[in-house]
Amino acid sequence: MTSIKKYFVLCGTCLGLSLGLAAQFNVSSAITIKPPKNRELFHDYIDKEQKDLLAADGKTDNAVTFSTNEEINLLLANAIVRDIDEFQYSIEADSLLEHRLKVNYLTGMSNMLRYVKNNWRTKKVNLLHLPQIIDGYKEGVVADRSGNSIENIIYALPYDAGQAVLAANIFSANKGYTASKNLLILKYCTLHPSSTFITLKDNPDVPFADSLIKVVSKRYPGQLYTYSQASNKLGGIIRNINNDDFVKAVTRMSRSKSGQQYFPFLDNIVKGKITFEELDAAEKDSIQYYRLLVKTQMDYMQRAINKDTAIAFKELTAKLEKKAKDVFVTTINGLHNENDAVRFRCLQTLSAQELFYLAVLSDGLIYTSSYTSGVYPLMMKKINNRGDSLLLSLNFDHYRKFISQAAAYNTLGNFLSTFPRHDDASDLMKAFVGGLEKSSGLEDGVDVADSYASIIETNKKLAGDVLSLVQENYQRNLDNNNKKGIVIYNILNKLFLSADSSRNIDLTKELGIPPVYNVPFSSLTNAKGEVIAQVFFYGDKDGQGIFTGFQNMFGGGNWSIDRSNPQWITIKSVKGSPVVIYANKPLPEETGEDDKAQQALDEYLQKNSLQPTVTIHRGHSYFANSTISYMAPSSRIVFMGSCGGFHLIDSILHKSEDAHIIASKQIGKTAINKPFFQLLTEKLRNGNGIDWIPFWKEFKSKASVEGFEDYIPPYKNLGAIFIKAYRKSMGEEETDG
């Protein structure tokens, strides 16, 4: 460090260099040395980086605490202080090294250390590799000054360490530089296979490009499809691969106008089970195409059970979901004012299995009446009222989602009653509740949690059975010391017990999560004591009509409305506590003006440090993702209307982990929404927090109409509470499976 300018004492036994390196650097055991004036600045640069790295742990001293292991901390401090000082000394002590090269190698060291300093927090560099990085750089200097390649040195290093060595930015003239860069690209793609295609797009000239494409293409067929369409060098490389049937098939798809329709059947196409011509014929008829999707889904599911996962299985399911929603569910939802014969005409030719997928893959979109009056009874009729036969024919694909959905629409009891053997129905529920610790994500656990809120209201005996199964699984995971399972079933047990108000379960205390049953007024106000609310409207016909009714809610002498802004209105309380409501105008969606208004309002709120704590979604469920994208992370009360299932709830909680979510299993009704907004805003204007149980009772008295039971209060939104509690217990990184 700076002391090198005055003196430097080295002990031969602690140089941290090999004997060969020591000889190359011409190190002696105890010498005082001072660099000349024309090189002091370059030593200063290194000294600064040393000091910054030592201070990166928050303490300005000669020690570091980057690990819980004290020996590792000592090694890191030794590398930062002694090893780098030794390098500086070695450069200065080498009489055979000319000034230009000394400056070059000193500059490289400071560049490399700066790269480490700037990238270790984002984990682009593993700080525990610092000794290897420093040694690797020293070896690179030795090789470079001898005219030898640095390739083998980079090859021996981990990816991040090799990248740091090349970040010294002094080896570009070395004969092994290009090979070293290619090595690092290969190491990176090996570590991050999902980033292979984007990496090759920026580095298409690597000699192993086609080999790497063939290796990763089956894991990421969607990326292969997209990049094979590109008119760049990588696209050309992909299209010129002629010795791989899989790549050739995807390339052919990508050049066809019907490529997206072919893609879900990719595995069967490659195996010769279906031809492009057969797909072309099916595509012309939306029902036939949907049937083919279902048939292929069932085929792929059977293969998955036999540990043979089909390529593009996820893409197949995604396409099946889209067709179920676009072709059938949107149609029967839209005809909700027609008689059943007209409304459900498009379903009549579908099989029980086709109706099953239509239901489970439209969770959060399908209306209650569409399910209970149309899809479910027709499905059961087509399967001869045998629920066990239905699930067996489907290899139990999506069965947890189906059970959760049946519970939500109060058909689970009926479905289980269609099992000829009571034991079979019991085994199904055991499977539904059991083994959640093996699931890759949280969705299965959320399905179990959500189902209980409905089951306990409609079938007390079944609710008791489910609770017992949860407790049995909790004990099983305790016996096996499975942390994930212990956490999941402990949360479910506490949630289900809390559903019985007589038990007085305090979920905040039991699960360590924010209050579930109330939102204090103080948590909704900003520094000025204001409550900021934001309402999202959309510019379709329904949205424009709702907007007019919404404004009419705020007449009288308690509120004022400012309509002067062309993109949004501002509603302010005139009496009581300050409440400010911002609502974008439902400008025409055809031209995207509603989205522009939301974006402009979002920018205004951010610019003026206005953080909404109440978010209201006023639009169809297919607009929900747009609302969430603009929703403020500060939101504590979120009214979403249509629930949208696990993915929507999960997205909300990723945006605002403490949100209290009000959801609906049905289309929103003005007769219900209006009294909710009026009651909520009046509570806030009067300076009251929201205590959900009495709030919901009061709300029900004001909105006692058909459909009210489809609105779920936050304290009964067990899926959302489950996600919050799980993340609290396991940490965010665990939730993605």
C-alpha positions in Angstrom: 0.0 0.0 0.0 1.2 3.6 0.5 4.1 2.4 2.6 5.7 1.0 -0.5 6.8 4.6 -1.3 8.9 4.6 1.9 9.8 1.0 2.6 8.6 -2.5 2.1 9.6 -5.6 4.1 9.0 -9.0 2.7 9.4 -12.5 4.2 10.3 -15.2 1.8 8.0 -17.6 3.6 4.8 -15.5 3.2 5.0 -14.2 -0.3 2.0 -16.1 -1.6 3.8 -16.7 -4.9 5.2 -19.8 -6.4 9.0 -20.1 -6.5 8.8 -19.6 -10.3 6.8 -16.4 -9.8 9.1 -15.2 -7.1 12.0 -15.6 -9.5 10.2 -13.9 -12.3 9.3 -10.9 -10.0 12.9 -10.8 -8.7 11.7 -10.7 -5.0 14.1 -10.3 -2.2 13.5 -10.8 1.5 13.8 -7.4 3.0 14.3 -4.3 1.0 13.3 -0.7 1.3 12.1 0.8 -2.0 10.4 3.9 -3.3 8.9 4.2 -6.8 10.1 7.1 -9.0 7.9 10.2 -9.3 6.7 9.3 -12.7 5.1 6.0 -11.4 3.8 7.1 -8.0 0.4 8.0 -9.4 -0.1 4.4 -10.6 0.7 3.0 -7.2 -1.7 5.6 -5.7 -4.5 4.2 -8.0 -3.8 0.7 -6.6 -3.7 1.9 -3.0 -7.0 3.6 -3.4 -8.6 0.4 -4.7 -7.1 -1.6 -1.8 -8.5 0.9 0.7 -11.9 0.8 -0.9 -12.0 -3.0 -0.8 -11.0 -3.0 2.8 -13.8 -0.5 3.6 -16.4 -2.4 1.6 -17.5 -4.3 4.7 -18.4 -0.9 6.3 -15.3 -0.6 8.4 -12.2 1.5 7.6 -9.4 -0.8 8.8 -7.0 -3.4 7.5 -9.4 -6.3 8.2 -12.6 -7.5 6.3 -15.7 -9.4 7.4 -17.1 -10.8 4.2 -17.6 -14.3 5.7 -18.7 -15.9 8.9 -15.5 -17.9 8.8 -12.7 -15.9 10.4 -10.0 -17.8 8.5 -11.5 -16.9 5.2 -11.7 -13.2 6.3 -8.0 -13.4 7.2 -7.1 -14.9 3.8 -9.1 -12.1 2.0 -7.5 -9.3 4.0 -4.1 -10.9 3.3 -4.8 -11.0 -0.4 -6.0 -7.3 -0.4 -3.1 -6.0 1.7 0.0 -8.2 1.4 -0.4 -10.0 -1.9 -1.1 -6.7 -3.8 1.7 -4.9 -1.9 4.1 -7.7 -2.9 3.0 -7.3 -6.5 3.7 -3.5 -6.4 7.1 -4.1 -4.8 7.9 -6.9 -7.4 7.2 -4.6 -10.3 9.3 -1.8 -8.9 12.2 -4.2 -7.9 12.4 -5.7 -11.4 15.4 -4.0 -13.1 14.7 -5.8 -16.3 11.2 -4.4 -16.7 11.1 -1.1 -18.6 9.0 1.9 -17.5 6.2 1.4 -20.1 5.5 -2.2 -19.0 5.7 -1.3 -15.3 3.0 1.3 -15.9 1.0 -1.1 -18.0 1.0 -3.9 -15.3 0.4 -1.5 -12.4 -2.6 0.0 -14.4 -3.9 -3.5 -15.0 -3.9 -4.3 -11.3 -5.8 -1.1 -10.4 -8.3 -1.8 -13.3 -8.9 -5.4 -12.1 -9.4 -4.3 -8.4 -11.8 -1.6 -9.5 -13.8 -4.2 -11.4 -14.0 -6.4 -8.4 -15.0 -3.5 -6.2 -17.7 -2.5 -8.6 -19.2 -5.9 -9.1 -19.0 -8.1 -6.0 -22.2 -6.7 -4.5 -24.2 -7.7 -7.5 -22.5 -11.1 -7.3 -20.9 -10.8 -10.8 -17.7 -11.5 -8.8 -17.4 -13.9 -5.9 -15.3 -12.0 -3.4 -14.1 -15.3 -2.0 -12.3 -15.8 -5.3 -10.2 -12.7 -4.8 -7.0 -14.6 -3.9 -7.4 -16.6 -7.1 -8.0 -13.5 -9.1 -4.9 -11.8 -7.8 -2.8 -14.9 -8.4 -4.3 -15.3 -11.8 -3.4 -11.8 -12.7 0.2 -12.2 -11.5 0.5 -15.4 -13.5 -0.9 -13.6 -16.5 1.7 -10.8 -16.2 4.5 -13.4 -16.0 3.1 -15.2 -19.1 2.6 -12.0 -21.0 6.0 -10.5 -20.4 7.5 -13.8 -21.6 5.5 -13.8 -24.8 3.4 -16.8 -23.7 -0.4 -17.3 -24.0 -2.6 -16.6 -21.0 -5.2 -19.1 -22.2 -4.3 -21.9 -19.8 -4.3 -19.5 -16.9 -7.9 -18.3 -17.7 -8.9 -21.9 -18.3 -8.0 -22.9 -14.7 -10.0 -20.0 -13.1 -13.7 -19.9 -12.3 -15.7 -17.8 -14.7 -16.0 -14.7 -12.5 -12.3 -14.8 -11.6 -11.3 -15.2 -15.3 -13.6 -12.3 -16.2 -12.0 -10.1 -13.5 -8.4 -10.9 -14.8 -9.4 -9.9 -18.3 -11.0 -6.8 -16.9 -7.5 -5.6 -16.2 -7.7 -4.5 -19.9 -4.0 -5.0 -20.6 -3.9 -8.4 -22.3 -5.6 -7.6 -25.6 -2.3 -8.0 -27.5 -1.6 -11.4 -25.9 -1.7 -14.3 -28.3 -4.1 -16.2 -26.1 -6.5 -13.3 -25.6 -9.2 -14.3 -28.1 -9.1 -17.9 -27.0 -9.4 -16.7 -23.4 -12.4 -14.6 -24.2 -14.0 -17.5 -26.0 -13.3 -19.7 -23.0 -15.1 -17.3 -20.7 -18.1 -17.2 -23.0 -18.3 -21.0 -22.9 -17.9 -21.0 -19.1 -20.7 -18.3 -18.8 -23.1 -20.3 -21.0 -22.4 -23.5 -19.0 -23.2 -21.6 -15.8 -26.2 -19.8 -17.3 -27.6 -22.0 -20.1 -30.8 -19.8 -20.3 -28.6 -16.9 -21.4 -26.8 -18.9 -24.2 -28.7 -17.5 -27.1 -28.5 -13.8 -26.1 -24.8 -14.4 -25.4 -24.2 -15.9 -28.8 -26.1 -13.1 -30.4 -23.4 -10.7 -29.1 -20.6 -13.2 -29.8 -21.6 -15.2 -32.9 -18.0 -15.9 -34.1 -17.1 -18.3 -31.3 -15.9 -21.5 -32.8 -18.3 -23.6 -30.8 -21.5 -21.7 -31.6 -23.3 -24.4 -33.5 -22.3 -27.1 -31.0 -23.6 -25.0 -28.1 -26.8 -24.3 -29.9 -27.5 -28.0 -30.4 -26.8 -28.7 -26.7 -29.1 -26.1 -25.3 -31.9 -26.0 -27.9 -34.0 -28.7 -26.4 -34.0 -27.0 -23.0 -35.0 -23.6 -24.5 -36.9 -24.4 -27.7 -38.8 -21.1 -27.5 -35.5 -19.2 -27.6 -34.3 -21.3 -30.5 -37.5 -20.5 -32.3 -37.2 -16.7 -31.7 -33.5 -16.5 -32.6 -33.8 -18.6 -35.7 -36.1 -16.0 -37.1 -33.5 -13.2 -36.7 -31.8 -11.6 -39.7 -28.5 -11.4 -37.9 -25.4 -13.7 -37.9 -26.7 -15.9 -35.1 -29.9 -16.5 -37.0 -27.9 -17.5 -40.0 -25.8 -20.0 -38.0 -29.0 -21.6 -36.6 -30.6 -21.9 -40.0 -27.4 -23.5 -41.5 -27.4 -26.3 -39.0 -28.3 -29.3 -41.1 -27.2 -32.2 -38.9 -29.7 -31.9 -36.1 -33.4 -32.9 -36.7 -34.6 -30.9 -33.8 -33.0 -27.6 -34.8 -34.1 -28.2 -38.4 -37.7 -28.7 -37.3 -37.8 -25.5 -35.2 -36.1 -23.6 -38.0 -38.8 -24.7 -40.4 -41.5 -23.6 -38.0 -39.9 -20.2 -37.5 -40.1 -19.6 -41.2 -43.8 -20.5 -41.5 -46.7 -18.1 -40.9 -48.2 -20.9 -38.7 -45.1 -21.4 -36.7 -46.6 -20.4 -33.4 -49.4 -22.9 -34.0 -47.0 -25.7 -34.7 -44.7 -25.0 -31.8 -46.7 -26.7 -29.0 -46.5 -30.0 -31.0 -42.7 -29.8 -31.5 -41.8 -33.0 -29.7 -44.4 -35.1 -31.6 -43.3 -33.5 -34.9 -39.7 -34.4 -34.3 -40.7 -37.9 -33.4 -42.8 -38.3 -36.5 -46.1 -38.7 -34.6 -47.8 -35.8 -36.4 -47.0 -33.9 -39.5 -47.1 -30.2 -40.5 -49.9 -31.0 -42.9 -52.1 -32.6 -40.2 -51.6 -29.5 -38.0 -52.5 -27.2 -40.9 -55.8 -29.1 -41.3 -56.6 -28.8 -37.6 -55.7 -25.2 -37.4 -58.5 -24.2 -39.7 -61.1 -25.3 -37.1 -60.7 -23.7 -33.7 -62.5 -26.6 -32.0 -60.5 -29.3 -33.8 -57.3 -27.4 -32.9 -58.3 -27.2 -29.2 -59.1 -30.9 -29.2 -55.7 -31.7 -30.6 -54.1 -29.5 -27.9 -56.0 -31.5 -25.2 -55.0 -34.8 -26.8 -51.4 -33.8 -26.9 -51.5 -32.5 -23.3 -52.8 -35.8 -22.1 -50.1 -37.7 -24.2 -47.3 -35.5 -22.7 -48.7 -35.9 -19.2 -48.6 -39.7 -19.6 -45.0 -39.5 -20.8 -44.1 -37.2 -17.9 -45.4 -39.8 -15.4 -42.9 -42.2 -17.1 -40.1 -39.7 -16.6 -40.1 -38.7 -20.3 -40.8 -35.0 -20.4 -41.8 -33.8 -23.8 -39.9 -30.8 -25.3 -42.1 -27.6 -25.3 -44.5 -29.2 -22.7 -44.9 -25.8 -21.0 -45.5 -24.0 -24.3 -48.2 -26.6 -25.1 -50.0 -25.9 -21.8 -49.7 -22.2 -22.4 -51.2 -22.5 -25.8 -54.0 -24.7 -24.5 -54.8 -22.2 -21.8 -54.9 -19.4 -24.3 -57.3 -21.3 -26.6 -59.5 -22.3 -23.7 -59.9 -18.7 -22.7 -60.1 -17.1 -26.1 -62.4 -19.6 -27.9 -64.7 -20.8 -25.1 -64.5 -19.0 -21.7 -64.6 -15.5 -23.1 -67.6 -16.5 -25.3 -69.7 -18.0 -22.5 -68.8 -15.2 -20.1 -69.8 -12.7 -22.6 -73.2 -14.4 -23.1 -74.0 -14.3 -19.3 -77.3 -12.4 -20.0 -78.5 -15.1 -22.5 -80.4 -18.3 -21.7 -78.3 -21.4 -21.0 -79.1 -23.0 -24.4 -77.6 -20.1 -26.2 -74.8 -19.3 -23.7 -73.4 -22.8 -23.6 -74.0 -23.9 -27.2 -70.2 -23.8 -28.0 -69.5 -26.4 -25.3 -71.8 -29.1 -26.3 -69.4 -31.1 -28.6 -66.5 -31.0 -26.1 -65.5 -34.1 -24.1 -65.3 -34.3 -20.3 -61.5 -34.0 -20.6 -61.7 -31.0 -22.9 -64.1 -29.3 -20.5 -61.8 -30.1 -17.6 -58.9 -28.2 -19.1 -61.2 -25.4 -20.1 -62.1 -25.0 -16.4 -58.8 -25.4 -14.7 -56.8 -23.3 -17.2 -59.2 -20.3 -17.0 -59.0 -20.0 -13.2 -59.6 -16.4 -12.3 -61.3 -15.6 -15.6 -64.3 -18.0 -15.8 -67.5 -16.6 -14.2 -69.1 -18.5 -11.4 -72.2 -19.0 -13.4 -70.2 -20.1 -16.4 -68.6 -22.8 -14.2 -71.6 -23.9 -12.1 -74.3 -23.8 -14.8 -72.3 -24.7 -17.8 -68.9 -26.3 -17.7 -69.1 -28.4 -14.5 -72.5 -30.0 -15.0 -71.8 -30.8 -18.6 -68.4 -32.2 -17.8 -69.9 -34.5 -15.2 -72.6 -35.6 -17.6 -70.1 -36.5 -20.2 -68.1 -38.6 -17.8 -71.2 -40.4 -16.6 -71.0 -38.7 -13.3 -67.8 -40.5 -12.3 -65.2 -38.0 -10.9 -62.8 -40.8 -10.3 -62.9 -41.9 -13.9 -62.3 -38.3 -15.0 -59.1 -37.8 -13.0 -57.8 -41.2 -13.9 -58.2 -40.5 -17.6 -56.3 -37.3 -17.1 -53.5 -38.9 -15.1 -54.4 -36.4 -12.4 -53.1 -33.5 -14.4 -53.8 -30.2 -12.6 -55.9 -32.0 -10.1 -55.0 -29.7 -7.2 -56.1 -26.7 -9.2 -59.4 -28.5 -10.0 -60.1 -29.3 -6.4 -59.3 -25.7 -5.3 -61.6 -24.4 -8.0 -64.3 -26.9 -7.2 -64.1 -25.8 -3.5 -64.3 -22.1 -4.6 -67.5 -22.7 -6.6 -69.0 -25.1 -4.0 -69.0 -28.2 -6.2 -66.3 -30.1 -4.4 -68.7 -32.0 -2.1 -70.7 -33.0 -5.2 -67.6 -34.1 -7.1 -66.3 -36.3 -4.3 -69.7 -37.9 -3.9 -69.4 -39.3 -7.4 -66.6 -41.6 -6.3 -68.2 -45.1 -5.9 -65.7 -45.9 -3.1 -65.4 -43.5 -0.2 -61.8 -44.5 0.3 -61.0 -43.3 -3.2 -62.4 -39.8 -2.4 -60.4 -39.8 0.9 -57.2 -40.8 -1.0 -57.7 -38.0 -3.4 -57.9 -35.4 -0.6 -54.8 -37.0 1.1 -52.9 -36.5 -2.2 -54.3 -33.0 -2.5 -53.0 -32.0 0.9 -49.9 -34.2 1.0 -46.4 -33.9 -0.5 -46.4 -30.1 -0.9 -42.8 -30.0 0.2 -42.0 -31.7 -3.1 -43.6 -29.0 -5.3 -41.2 -26.8 -7.2 -43.0 -23.6 -6.4 -45.8 -22.3 -4.1 -48.9 -22.7 -6.4 -49.9 -26.1 -5.0 -49.7 -24.8 -1.4 -51.8 -21.8 -2.4 -54.4 -24.0 -4.0 -54.7 -26.0 -0.7 -54.8 -22.8 1.4 -57.4 -21.1 -0.9 -59.6 -24.2 -0.9 -60.0 -24.3 2.8 -61.6 -20.9 3.1 -64.4 -22.2 0.9 -64.6 -25.7 2.4 -65.0 -24.6 6.0 -68.0 -22.5 5.0 -69.8 -25.3 3.1 -68.6 -28.6 4.5 -67.5 -28.6 8.1 -66.7 -32.4 8.1 -64.5 -32.2 5.1 -62.8 -29.1 6.6 -62.0 -31.1 9.7 -60.6 -33.9 7.5 -58.4 -31.5 5.6 -57.1 -29.9 8.9 -56.2 -33.4 10.2 -54.4 -34.2 7.0 -52.4 -30.9 7.3 -51.4 -31.8 10.9 -50.4 -35.3 9.9 -48.2 -33.9 7.1 -46.7 -31.4 9.5 -45.7 -34.2 11.9 -44.3 -36.3 9.0 -42.1 -33.4 7.9 -41.0 -32.9 11.5 -40.0 -36.5 11.8 -38.0 -36.2 8.5 -36.5 -32.8 9.5 -37.7 -31.4 6.1 -37.4 -27.6 6.6 -39.6 -26.6 3.6 -42.3 -29.1 4.6 -42.2 -28.0 8.2 -42.7 -24.4 7.2 -45.5 -25.1 4.7 -47.6 -27.3 7.0 -47.0 -25.1 10.0 -48.4 -22.1 8.1 -51.3 -24.1 6.7 -52.1 -25.4 10.2 -52.1 -21.9 11.7 -54.1 -20.5 8.8 -56.8 -23.2 9.1 -57.1 -23.0 12.8 -57.5 -19.2 12.5 -60.5 -19.7 10.2 -62.3 -20.7 13.4 -62.7 -17.3 15.2 -63.4 -19.0 18.5 -59.8 -20.2 18.6 -58.5 -16.6 18.7 -55.4 -17.3 16.6 -53.2 -14.3 16.2 -51.5 -14.8 12.8 -49.2 -11.8 13.3 -47.8 -13.4 16.4 -47.9 -17.0 15.1 -46.4 -16.4 11.7 -44.5 -13.2 12.1 -46.4 -11.4 9.3 -48.0 -7.9 9.3 -51.6 -7.7 10.8 -54.1 -9.7 8.8 -57.3 -8.5 10.3 -56.7 -4.7 10.3 -54.9 -1.9 8.6 -54.0 0.9 11.0 -54.8 4.4 9.7 -51.2 5.5 10.5 -49.9 2.9 8.0 -52.0 4.5 5.2 -50.9 8.2 5.7 -47.8 10.0 4.4 -45.7 12.6 6.3 -48.4 15.2 5.7 -51.1 13.0 7.2 -52.7 12.4 3.8 -54.1 9.1 2.5 -53.2 8.8 -1.2 -55.4 6.5 -3.3 -55.1 5.5 -7.0 -57.9 4.1 -9.1 -57.2 2.5 -12.5 -59.8 2.8 -15.3 -59.7 1.3 -18.8 -61.1 2.8 -22.0 -63.4 0.0 -23.1 -67.2 0.6 -23.2 -67.7 -0.8 -19.7 -64.8 1.2 -18.2 -66.2 4.5 -19.6 -69.6 3.8 -18.1 -68.2 2.8 -14.7 -66.1 6.0 -14.6 -69.2 8.2 -14.8 -70.8 6.3 -11.9 -67.6 6.5 -9.9 -67.4 10.3 -10.1 -71.1 10.5 -9.0 -70.1 8.8 -5.7 -68.3 11.9 -4.6 -71.0 14.6 -4.7 -72.2 16.6 -1.7 -70.1 18.8 0.6 -67.5 16.2 1.7 -65.5 16.0 -1.5 -64.3 18.1 -4.4 -63.3 16.9 -7.9 -60.7 18.6 -10.1 -61.2 17.5 -13.8 -58.8 20.1 -15.3 -56.1 17.6 -16.2 -56.8 16.0 -19.6 -55.6 12.5 -18.4 -56.8 12.2 -14.8 -59.1 13.6 -12.2 -58.2 14.4 -8.6 -60.8 13.9 -5.8 -60.0 15.5 -2.4 -61.8 15.4 0.9 -63.1 18.8 2.0 -64.0 17.7 5.5 -62.3 15.3 7.9 -58.9 13.8 7.4 -57.1 14.6 4.1 -57.8 11.9 1.5 -56.7 12.4 -2.1 -57.9 10.1 -4.8 -56.2 10.1 -8.3 -58.0 8.3 -11.1 -57.0 8.2 -14.7 -59.6 9.0 -17.3 -60.9 6.0 -19.3 -59.5 7.3 -22.6 -60.0 5.2 -25.7 -58.2 1.8 -25.4 -58.1 1.4 -29.2 -55.3 4.0 -29.5 -53.7 3.2 -26.2 -54.7 6.5 -24.7 -55.9 4.9 -21.4 -52.4 3.3 -20.9 -50.8 6.7 -21.7 -53.0 8.3 -19.1 -52.0 5.7 -16.5 -48.3 6.2 -17.3 -48.6 10.0 -17.1 -50.3 9.8 -13.7 -47.7 7.3 -12.5 -44.9 9.7 -13.5 -46.7 12.6 -11.8 -47.1 10.7 -8.6 -43.4 9.7 -8.5 -42.2 13.1 -9.4 -44.2 14.6 -6.6 -43.3 11.9 -4.1 -46.9 10.9 -3.8 -47.1 7.2 -2.7 -50.5 5.6 -2.9 -51.4 3.3 -0.1 -54.8 2.3 -1.6 -55.0 0.8 -5.1 -58.3 0.2 -6.8 -58.6 -1.8 -10.1 -61.7 -1.0 -12.1 -61.6 -3.1 -15.2 -62.0 -6.6 -16.5 -59.5 -9.3 -15.2 -57.6 -9.2 -18.5 -56.5 -5.6 -17.6 -55.3 -6.7 -14.1 -51.6 -7.2 -15.1 -51.5 -3.7 -16.4 -52.8 -2.3 -13.1 -50.2 -4.3 -11.2 -47.4 -3.0 -13.4 -48.2 0.6 -12.5 -49.3 -0.2 -8.9 -47.2 1.6 -6.2 -45.1 -0.7 -4.0 -46.5 1.4 -1.1 -50.0 0.0 -1.6 -51.5 -1.5 1.6 -55.1 -2.0 0.5 -55.5 -3.4 -3.0 -59.0 -4.0 -4.6 -58.6 -6.2 -7.7 -62.1 -7.2 -8.5 -61.6 -10.5 -10.4 -59.1 -12.6 -8.5 -57.1 -14.0 -11.4 -55.8 -16.9 -9.4 -52.3 -17.6 -8.0 -50.3 -15.8 -10.5 -52.1 -12.5 -10.0 -52.0 -12.7 -6.2 -48.3 -13.6 -6.4 -47.6 -10.7 -8.7 -49.3 -8.2 -6.3 -47.3 -9.5 -3.4 -44.1 -9.2 -5.3 -45.0 -5.6 -5.9 -46.2 -4.9 -2.3 -45.5 -7.6 0.2 -47.7 -6.1 2.9 -50.8 -5.6 0.6 -54.3 -6.6 1.9 -56.0 -7.9 -1.2 -59.7 -7.8 -1.8 -60.5 -10.2 -4.7 -63.6 -11.6 -6.4 -64.4 -14.9 -8.0 -66.9 -13.2 -10.3 -67.3 -10.2 -12.5 -67.5 -7.0 -10.5 -70.9 -5.6 -9.8 -71.6 -1.9 -9.4 -74.2 -2.7 -6.7 -71.3 -4.3 -4.7 -68.4 -2.2 -5.7 -70.0 1.2 -5.1 -70.9 0.6 -1.4 -67.4 -0.9 -0.9 -65.7 2.3 -2.2 -68.1 4.6 -0.4 -67.6 2.8 2.9 -63.8 2.6 2.5 -63.4 6.3 1.5 -65.7 7.4 4.3 -63.7 5.4 6.9 -60.5 7.0 5.7 -62.0 10.5 5.6 -63.1 10.1 9.2 -59.5 9.1 10.1 -60.3 5.4 10.8 -58.2 2.4 10.2 -59.8 -0.6 8.5 -60.8 -3.4 10.8 -61.8 -6.0 8.3 -64.3 -8.2 10.2 -66.6 -5.4 11.3 -65.9 -3.6 8.0 -67.1 -6.7 6.1 -70.3 -7.0 8.1 -71.1 -3.4 7.5 -70.2 -3.8 3.8 -72.5 -6.8 3.5 -75.4 -4.9 5.0 -75.0 -2.2 2.3 -74.4 -4.6 -0.5 -76.6 -7.6 0.2 -77.2 -8.7 -3.4 -76.5 -11.8 -5.4 -72.7 -12.2 -6.0 -71.6 -10.7 -2.7 -70.4 -14.1 -1.5 -67.9 -14.1 -4.4 -66.0 -11.2 -2.8 -63.2 -12.4 -0.6 -62.0 -10.2 2.3 -58.2 -10.1 3.0 -58.4 -12.1 6.2 -60.1 -15.0 4.2 -57.7 -14.7 1.3 -55.7 -17.6 2.7 -53.6 -18.0 -0.4 -52.2 -14.5 -0.1 -51.5 -14.9 3.6 -49.8 -18.3 2.9 -47.4 -16.6 0.4 -46.6 -13.8 2.8 -45.9 -16.2 5.7 -43.8 -18.6 3.5 -41.6 -15.8 2.2 -41.2 -14.5 5.8 -40.1 -17.9 7.0 -38.0 -19.1 4.1 -36.7 -15.9 2.4 -37.7 -14.6 -1.0 -35.1 -16.7 -2.8 -36.9 -19.9 -1.8 -40.2 -19.1 -3.4 -39.3 -19.8 -7.0 -38.5 -23.4 -6.4 
